[in-house]
Amino acid sequence: MDRAAPEQIHSLLMDAVRATGLLQPDQAVPGTSLSLSQSFALHELDSGDALSQRELAARLRLEKSTVSRMVAELERRGLLVRERDPANRRFFLLRLTDEGRALHRGMAADLRGRFARWVAGMDPAERDGLLVGLPALVRVIRAGAAGAGAPGDRDATA
């Protein structure tokens, strides 16, 4: 492996985060005051059946205490509700409210538009390379994080 490749990938990923506005809370999700984690939570909750806080934490790869605070804030804002789990009344399931679902769907439409514009600016070879390389990078990141046994790969530094 070329010794410069890891540094180049690191630099490119940092540039991509900056270029997309993810470091700017008011630009990460235009028109909302949601954090990136909250946005991902809405996505997960709009992708199927209701989830427990534990399931949401696992999907987001966040600590349970972090998700607990985030859920409380989303509930306070009227974007989700906690309902008793009919299978086990000791637990709660999380569901989006109509307002939460509408907010997520608007954000998703905006992001699809952004990605369409970005991808349209690439030539076919660049798009093909990204479609091969990006899933491979995600795969090895997940494999490393799974081996660490932690919610995220804490060995990575910015």
FIRO-966815 format. One line per field, with one value per residue (C-alpha): residue number from 1; residue in three letters; x, y, z. Coordinates in pm, 1 decimal. Each point is the difference from the previous one (the first is absolute). Layout:
BEGIN
k: [NUM,...] .
r: [Ala,...] .
px: [X,...] .
py: [Y,...] .
pz: [Z,...] .
***
This chain:
BEGIN
k: [1,2,3,4,5,6,7,8,9,10,11,12,13,14,15,16,17,18,19,20,21,22,23,24,25,26,27,28,29,30,31,32,33,34,35,36,37,38,39,40,41,42,43,44,45,46,47,48,49,50,51,52,53,54,55,56,57,58,59,60,61,62,63,64,65,66,67,68,69,70,71,72,73,74,75,76,77,78,79,80,81,82,83,84,85,86,87,88,89,90,91,92,93,94,95,96,97,98,99,100,101,102,103,104,105,106,107,108,109,110,111,112,113,114,115,116,117,118,119,120,121,122,123,124,125,126,127,128,129,130,131,132,133,134,135,136,137,138,139,140,141,142,143,144,145,146,147,148,149,150,151,152,153,154,155,156,157,158] .
r: [Met,Asp,Arg,Ala,Ala,Pro,Glu,Gln,Ile,His,Ser,Leu,Leu,Met,Asp,Ala,Val,Arg,Ala,Thr,Gly,Leu,Leu,Gln,Pro,Asp,Gln,Ala,Val,Pro,Gly,Thr,Ser,Leu,Ser,Leu,Ser,Gln,Ser,Phe,Ala,Leu,His,Glu,Leu,Asp,Ser,Gly,Asp,Ala,Leu,Ser,Gln,Arg,Glu,Leu,Ala,Ala,Arg,Leu,Arg,Leu,Glu,Lys,Ser,Thr,Val,Ser,Arg,Met,Val,Ala,Glu,Leu,Glu,Arg,Arg,Gly,Leu,Leu,Val,Arg,Glu,Arg,Asp,Pro,Ala,Asn,Arg,Arg,Phe,Phe,Leu,Leu,Arg,Leu,Thr,Asp,Glu,Gly,Arg,Ala,Leu,His,Arg,Gly,Met,Ala,Ala,Asp,Leu,Arg,Gly,Arg,Phe,Ala,Arg,Trp,Val,Ala,Gly,Met,Asp,Pro,Ala,Glu,Arg,Asp,Gly,Leu,Leu,Val,Gly,Leu,Pro,Ala,Leu,Val,Arg,Val,Ile,Arg,Ala,Gly,Ala,Ala,Gly,Ala,Gly,Ala,Pro,Gly,Asp,Arg,Asp,Ala,Thr,Ala] .
px: [0.0,116.9,99.8,-159.6,-342.7,-124.6,99.0,-162.9,-322.4,0.4,51.8,-270.4,-253.8,73.8,-43.4,-330.5,-133.7,98.7,-131.9,-340.7,-45.0,-19.2,213.0,-252.5,-303.1,-217.9,109.8,16.8,-377.4,-131.2,-310.0,25.0,174.0,69.2,339.8,138.3,-66.8,-360.7,-39.7,133.1,-237.0,-298.2,119.8,26.4,-343.2,-155.1,149.2,-234.9,-152.6,31.0,332.2,105.7,260.0,247.5,-66.7,33.5,329.6,132.5,-100.6,156.0,304.7,-48.2,9.1,-337.3,28.5,58.8,-304.4,-209.1,74.5,-57.5,-335.1,-113.1,80.5,-175.1,-302.5,0.3,-3.0,-296.1,191.7,-38.0,-200.2,86.9,-264.1,-13.2,116.6,-309.4,224.9,174.0,-169.4,322.9,153.8,-80.1,0.9,82.6,-221.7,15.1,-289.6,-156.2,211.8,317.4,-78.7,-72.9,323.2,202.1,-156.6,72.1,362.6,34.9,-134.5,243.3,294.5,-98.7,2.7,345.6,140.2,-155.4,172.5,333.9,-10.9,-105.3,328.8,203.5,95.5,-109.0,341.4,-0.8,-353.1,93.4,315.1,-194.8,-262.5,276.4,230.4,-248.2,-175.8,340.6,108.1,-324.0,47.1,351.3,-95.7,-289.7,220.6,256.5,-265.7,-162.6,336.9,48.7,-332.1,-77.9,-285.0,249.6,356.4,167.7,349.5,-62.7,125.2,-97.0] .
py: [0.0,347.2,164.0,326.7,-159.0,2.8,364.6,92.0,-179.2,172.2,338.3,-63.9,-110.8,307.8,217.2,-174.2,66.6,366.5,40.1,-146.9,237.6,-276.0,207.2,283.4,-95.6,243.5,-149.8,-373.2,-32.1,315.1,150.5,-190.1,42.1,-372.9,-145.1,-256.8,-274.2,112.0,-1.6,-354.7,-102.5,134.4,-195.3,-324.6,49.8,73.6,-314.0,-262.2,-119.2,179.7,-51.2,-21.8,249.3,-288.4,-90.2,363.9,30.1,-310.4,125.9,340.1,-149.7,239.4,-51.8,-70.8,309.7,220.9,-146.6,43.0,374.7,30.2,-183.9,224.2,308.4,-135.6,-87.9,347.3,149.0,-217.2,-202.3,-340.7,-175.2,-278.8,-272.3,-307.6,-313.2,-224.0,-308.7,117.0,283.4,78.8,139.3,288.6,16.1,317.0,122.9,314.7,240.2,129.9,313.5,-207.3,-208.7,310.9,164.0,-310.5,-35.9,364.3,-40.1,-320.8,167.6,289.6,-237.7,-209.2,321.2,91.3,-345.3,6.9,333.5,-121.6,-327.9,180.0,191.5,-323.4,-191.1,-368.0,-135.1,218.4,-111.9,-364.7,38.5,157.0,-276.4,-258.9,180.6,151.6,-328.4,-163.6,275.5,-31.6,-379.1,17.7,278.4,-212.9,-306.8,194.0,149.8,-340.1,-143.7,281.1,-80.7,369.1,209.7,167.6,-47.2,215.1,-56.5,239.9,354.7,311.3] .
pz: [0.0,-82.9,331.2,-111.2,-64.4,361.6,40.9,-332.4,95.4,339.9,-162.7,-262.4,259.7,210.1,-311.0,-82.7,350.6,-22.5,-356.9,85.3,291.9,260.9,236.3,-18.6,210.4,-192.4,-334.1,76.5,-28.2,-167.5,152.6,328.4,331.4,29.5,70.5,-238.3,258.7,36.8,-377.9,-19.2,281.0,-195.5,-302.4,195.8,154.9,-340.8,-156.2,138.1,324.4,332.7,179.2,361.1,122.5,16.2,-365.4,-104.1,189.8,-174.9,-344.9,61.7,172.9,292.4,374.1,163.5,219.8,-306.1,-172.5,314.5,7.5,-375.9,19.7,286.0,-208.9,-311.2,212.3,157.1,-350.3,-100.5,-258.8,165.2,268.4,240.5,20.8,221.0,-178.2,-18.9,10.5,318.2,189.1,188.0,-318.9,-231.5,-377.7,-191.7,-282.8,-206.9,25.0,-320.5,49.2,42.0,-308.7,-210.0,117.9,-85.2,-342.8,-82.1,112.1,-202.3,-313.2,45.3,46.7,-303.8,-202.1,128.5,-79.5,-346.7,-71.9,134.5,-190.6,-319.7,18.8,-12.3,-310.4,-24.5,103.4,312.5,92.7,-56.4,209.8,283.9,-13.8,39.2,241.0,244.3,90.7,42.0,239.3,200.6,14.5,144.3,243.0,128.5,25.2,202.7,226.8,52.9,98.1,252.0,163.0,49.8,-143.7,-234.0,-110.5,264.9,-140.0,-286.5,47.8,-191.3] .
***
